[in-house]
Amino acid sequence: MTSLSKKTYLLGKVLTPLCLMLFSVLAWAQTAPAPTLEERLAKAEGALAAAQTAGDNAWMLVCCALVLMMTGPGLALFYGGLVRKKNVLSTMMQSFTMMVIITIIWALFGYSLSFAKGSPFIGGLDFLFLKDVGTAPSAYAGTIPHLTFMAFQLMFAIITPALITGAFAERMKFSAMLVFCTLWAIIVYFPLAHMVWGDGGFLNAFLGGKVPALDFAGGTVVHISSGFSALVCAMFLGKRIGYPKTPFAPHNLVLSVIGACLLWVGWFGFNAGSAVAAGGLASNAFVTTHFGAAAAALGWLIVEWMRSGKPTVLGGISGAVAGLVGITPAAGFVTPMSALIIGFIAGVVCFIAVTEVKKRLGYDDSLDAFGVHGVGGFTGAILTGVFANSAVNTVFKDGDKALPSGLLEGNPKQVLNQLIASLVAIVLGMVATYIILKIVDMTIGVRASGEDELAGLDISQHGEEGYNLDADLGVLGNYTGAASMSALGEVVEAKS
């Protein structure tokens, strides 16, 4: 056989099977039925739904982390820097402890009392021990796992009692704080969360509430309830020893600035996450949150500058937090331009509350939990009823027709709805707080002894110090003269 014949033979041996395979595929393609339009649409819809679920769930898990960051390290640093250095650890420990305690009771029964279907005022026991809370969606959010929604709401439950601790900072015993905050969450937060956000809740505008109040991310549930409860705490415990004659300046504003900035960033998860989806409503809430904080910081600084002659760092960060509080109930219902107005008003009103109202009434709200969260939350809740816009979020409908949401759009009744919801949160929070404090005081006592308070709660309650200067100054025993002075200068420089 010639060389050419051999090549032809080998080529034919290779190509013959390939040709047979090709013919078989073509024959199958001709006989296999093509997918119908309905089948192709169903497949596309399934892929789209899976993509939406994945995107929404990823966004909401990020929001969970952002809201938890608001408590620790955000609030812990913000509050920790505002107290005297002998109380920095105890103040931060209070925020940290809420991350622990509230998580446990939320898993056992708190989530069920807040979000299981029950009466208009409290949830049932369907979700006790997180029964039936799994990876399938829930009635509250159709594109994310029920577990994700539960975890997101947990972060709100954690930060709310932590906010109250600012009112009694530097003088409540740690044991009393644990009992008080636990009982407060059970008696105040869980029922109020159900009333505003739970299925069939008394104040729920979307799920059959008798009073359709608007609270997008916690103006009533979180800020009004904690802020007015904080006022009761401040008045019940009385003033700190030496207040107001003794200086009570923040020991480290650097920590507070860092904490405030972390709160600002975390608040995007707080408000934009309350859309429970990664869509346009989340974008609107994100933008209004940022605008509200900026406008409030500006408003606070302008009034402070005019009143005292200097714009302070403490004023700036306090104004920003006031704006974040004020825009919280409105974030998903108002336009960005309305957010600027709400934020500016909240900044000015909270400044007046923290300076003039506090001074005239004479209470010692250590870190202005009432002045910022109580007053700011109430201001934001009422202004939500004024500026709510159906173009942003349609709340009320007549068939397919959107009805006005707020006062400026032609629904003055909404302001009344907001006022009713605010009063429910105020009365529940204040009455329950007084009763809880009374019970705790009669059993274990709420206030640290005078000796413990003067020594500082870091040492008296936890046996630790936030800043251990002795360890650094001890090395000076090895130096004399100029060397000792040089070492002392290095220590002072490092500590400053």
C-alpha positions, 0 to 999 in steps of 0.5 A: 500500500502506498503512502497516500493510500495509507493516509487515506485509509487512516483518515477514513477510519477517523472520520467515519465514526465522527460522521456517524455521530454527527448524523445521529445528533442531527437526527435527534435534533430533528426528532426532539421536540423544541421547548414551547414558549410557555416552557421557555418563559417558565424557565426564564421566570425561574432563573429570574426569581432565583437571581432576585432571591440571591441578590435580595438575600445578599443585601439583607445579610449585609444589612444585618451586619451593618445594623449589628455594627451600630451597637458594637462598635458604633454605639459602644464607642459613641457612648464610651467616649462621652463618659468620664474615663473611669466609666468607659469600659462599663458603658461600652460593656452595656452595649456589648451585653445587649448583643448577648442577652437580647439575642438569646431571648429573641431566639427563645420567644422574642421573635415569636412575640414580635412577628408571629400572628396573634392579637393586635397588641402581641404576637403568638407562639407559632415561632417559639424557639424559631419553629418553622423559621427556616430558609423558605420565605415568609409573609413579611418578605417573599424573596429572602429566607425567613431566617434572614428576616428574623436575623435582621429584626434581631439587630433592631431589638439589640440596639433599642435597649442599648440606646436607653443606657445612655440616660443612666450611664455612670450610675446604674449597677451592672446587675440592675442594668441586665434585669431592667433591659431584659424586662424592658425588651419583653414588656415594651419592645416585643409588643410595640414591634408587633403593633407596628410591624407584625401581621395584624398589629394595631398600628400596622399600615400594611398588614391590617392595622386599625391605626395605619401609622407609618414607621419605615425603620423604627421611629416609634418602635426604636427611638420614641420608645427608648428615648422616653423610657430613657427620660424616666430612667434619668429621673428615677435614678436621680443626678450623678454625684456632683452634677451639674456643678462638677465638670462632666466633659467627655473623656475622649471625643475621638472615640465618639467621632469614630462611633458616630461615623460607624453609626452613620454608615450602619444606619444605611443597613438600618433604613435601606435594609428595611425595604427588605429587598435590593430595589428602588425603595432601598435606594430611596431610603439610602439616599434620604438617610444620608441627606437627613443626617447631613442636614441635621448636622448642619442645622445643629451646628448653625444654631450652636454657632449662633448661640455659643460662638463656636461650632463644636465637634460634639455638636456636629456628631450629635446633630448627625445622629439626631438627623438619622433618628429623625429620618428613620420613620420617613426614609421609605416614604419621603423624597430626598428633598423632603429628607433635607427638610426633616433632617434640618428640623430634627437637628434644630429641635434636638439641639433645643431639647438637649440644651434648653429643655434639659436645663430647665427641667433639671434632669440628668440624662447623661448622654442625651438619650431622650433629647436625641432619640426621644425628641428626634424620633417624635419629630420624625414620626410627625413629619413623616405624616406631613411629607409622606409621598405615594410616588415613593411608596404607595401605602393607601389604594382605591383599587389600582389607584394610589391615594395620598399618603401625607398631609402635603399630598392631601391626607391630613389624617395621617398626621393624626395616625402618626400622633396616635402611634407616637403616644402609644409608644410614649405611654407604653415605654414610660409606664412600663419603664417606671414599673420595671425600675420600681421592681428592680429597685425593690429587689436588687437596687438600681443605683450603684453606691456613692462609693462605687460611683465615685470610684467609677463603674469600671473598677466597682462593677467589673474590676478593670480600667480602660486606661492603665497608666500605672503600667507605663509609669512603672518603667520610670523607676529605672530612669533618673534625672533627664532620662526620667523626664524623657521617658515621662514625655514619651508616655504622655505623648503616647497617651495623648 
